Amino acid sequence: MRIFEHLPHIDFMKAKGIAFATSWAIILTCFLWIHPWKGAASHVKLGMQFTGGIDMMVQFTGDIHQDALRKALQDGGVANAAVVAYADRPGLSLFSIKVKARKGQDAKDSSAQIDQIIAALRGIDPGAASDHRPDLNTESVGAMLDTWSKANPLGVTGEDSAIRQAYEPWISKVTRA
């Protein structure tokens, strides 16, 4: 059974330099063709993971339609929001809201934009609008830590930094849940 005895033996490692150069030439050509540094004029449309923005999930009790959510956002000054409805449980409406970051937007601008989105959505769910408690889903960790440290419901004694450190594990449990 000498079937493989007369097959050609090719020394592929002799051509490794040419293969390496050809591979890099193809990679560089593709990169120059898509030119991602041109933003909107690029051949590739980058998602929010690369361009930045706000991506939030919101849930309402009752049957809320996607168009009502879009209209509320537009009336609230958030005109470029992408709203996607998800089927969840009966009596609950779950939506994904995505808003791309504006050019030069920083964290402070993003916080203001989140507040603007929340204010626009408060009118959709009258039960949530009349609730005086802060929404833990949208409250920042720093703001919650400040609130809990000032209220000090556990009665922790000591300096402000010791009180804040006592509440940090509780805040992390609340935000992870």
C-alpha positions in Angstrom: 0.0 0.0 0.0 2.3 2.7 -1.2 -0.3 5.1 -2.4 1.3 8.3 -1.0 4.8 7.5 -2.1 4.8 9.4 -5.3 3.0 12.6 -4.2 4.8 15.9 -4.6 6.5 17.3 -1.6 6.1 21.1 -1.4 8.3 23.2 0.9 5.7 25.8 2.1 8.1 27.3 4.6 10.3 28.5 1.7 7.4 30.9 0.7 6.6 32.1 4.2 7.9 35.6 3.6 5.8 36.1 0.5 2.7 34.7 2.3 3.3 37.1 5.2 3.8 40.1 3.0 0.7 39.2 0.9 -1.4 38.8 4.0 -0.4 42.2 5.4 -0.9 43.8 2.0 -4.5 42.5 2.0 -5.2 43.7 5.5 -3.8 47.2 4.9 -5.7 47.5 1.6 -9.0 46.5 3.3 -8.3 48.9 6.2 -7.6 51.8 3.8 -10.7 51.0 1.7 -13.1 51.1 4.7 -11.3 54.2 6.3 -13.1 54.1 9.6 -11.6 57.5 10.6 -14.0 59.3 8.3 -17.1 58.7 10.5 -20.4 58.9 8.6 -18.6 58.8 5.2 -16.9 55.5 6.1 -17.8 52.3 4.3 -18.4 50.7 7.7 -21.2 52.0 10.0 -19.9 51.7 13.5 -22.3 50.8 16.3 -22.8 52.5 19.6 -20.1 50.3 21.2 -17.5 52.3 19.1 -19.1 55.7 18.8 -20.7 56.0 22.2 -24.2 56.9 23.4 -26.9 55.8 25.7 -28.4 52.3 25.6 -31.2 51.7 28.2 -33.9 49.2 28.8 -37.2 50.5 30.1 -40.2 48.6 31.3 -43.8 49.8 31.7 -46.9 48.3 33.3 -49.7 48.0 30.8 -49.7 47.9 27.0 -47.6 50.7 25.7 -46.9 51.0 22.0 -43.6 51.7 20.5 -45.0 54.7 18.6 -46.2 56.3 21.8 -42.7 56.0 23.3 -41.1 57.5 20.2 -43.6 60.4 20.3 -43.0 61.0 24.0 -39.2 61.1 23.4 -39.6 63.4 20.4 -41.8 65.7 22.4 -39.3 65.7 25.2 -36.5 66.8 22.9 -34.9 63.4 22.1 -35.6 63.2 18.4 -32.9 60.7 17.2 -33.7 57.8 19.6 -34.1 54.3 18.2 -36.8 52.4 20.1 -37.2 48.6 19.8 -40.0 46.8 21.5 -39.5 43.3 23.1 -42.2 40.8 23.9 -42.1 40.1 27.6 -45.0 39.2 29.8 -48.6 40.1 29.4 -49.3 43.5 31.1 -45.7 44.6 30.8 -44.0 46.4 28.0 -40.2 46.2 27.6 -38.3 48.6 25.3 -34.7 49.2 24.3 -33.9 52.9 23.7 -30.6 53.8 22.0 -29.4 57.4 21.4 -26.1 58.0 19.7 -23.7 60.4 21.3 -23.3 63.8 19.9 -19.9 65.0 18.7 -17.8 66.1 21.7 -20.3 64.8 24.3 -18.8 64.0 27.7 -20.2 62.2 30.8 -21.9 65.3 32.1 -23.8 65.7 28.8 -24.7 62.0 28.9 -26.1 62.4 32.4 -28.2 65.4 31.3 -29.4 63.5 28.3 -30.4 60.5 30.5 -32.3 62.9 32.7 -34.0 64.3 29.6 -35.0 60.8 28.5 -36.4 59.9 31.9 -38.4 63.2 32.1 -39.9 62.5 28.7 -40.9 59.0 29.7 -42.4 59.9 33.0 -45.7 60.9 31.4 -46.2 57.6 29.7 -46.5 55.7 33.0 -48.7 57.8 35.4 -48.1 55.4 38.3 -44.3 55.9 38.1 -44.7 59.7 37.6 -46.5 60.1 40.9 -44.0 57.9 42.8 -41.8 60.1 45.0 -39.1 57.4 45.4 -36.0 57.5 43.2 -35.8 55.0 40.4 -32.9 52.7 41.3 -32.5 51.7 37.7 -31.6 55.2 36.6 -30.0 56.6 39.7 -26.2 56.8 39.6 -24.1 54.9 42.1 -22.5 58.1 43.4 -25.9 59.8 43.9 -27.3 56.7 45.8 -24.2 56.6 48.0 -24.6 60.3 48.8 -28.2 59.9 49.7 -27.7 56.8 51.8 -24.7 58.4 53.6 -26.7 61.5 54.5 -29.8 59.6 55.6 -27.6 57.0 57.4 -30.4 54.5 58.1 -28.0 52.0 59.8 -26.8 54.7 62.2 -23.1 54.2 61.4 -20.9 56.5 63.4 -17.6 58.1 62.4 -16.4 60.4 59.7 -18.1 60.8 56.4 -15.6 58.5 54.6 -16.3 55.7 57.1 -20.0 56.1 56.7 -19.6 56.0 52.9 -17.5 52.9 53.1 -20.1 51.2 55.2 -22.8 51.7 52.5 -20.7 50.8 49.5 -21.3 47.0 49.8 -25.1 47.7 50.1 -25.0 49.9 47.0 -23.2 47.3 45.0 -25.8 44.7 46.0 -28.6 47.0 44.9 -27.0 47.9 41.6 -26.1 44.3 40.8 -29.6 42.8 41.4 
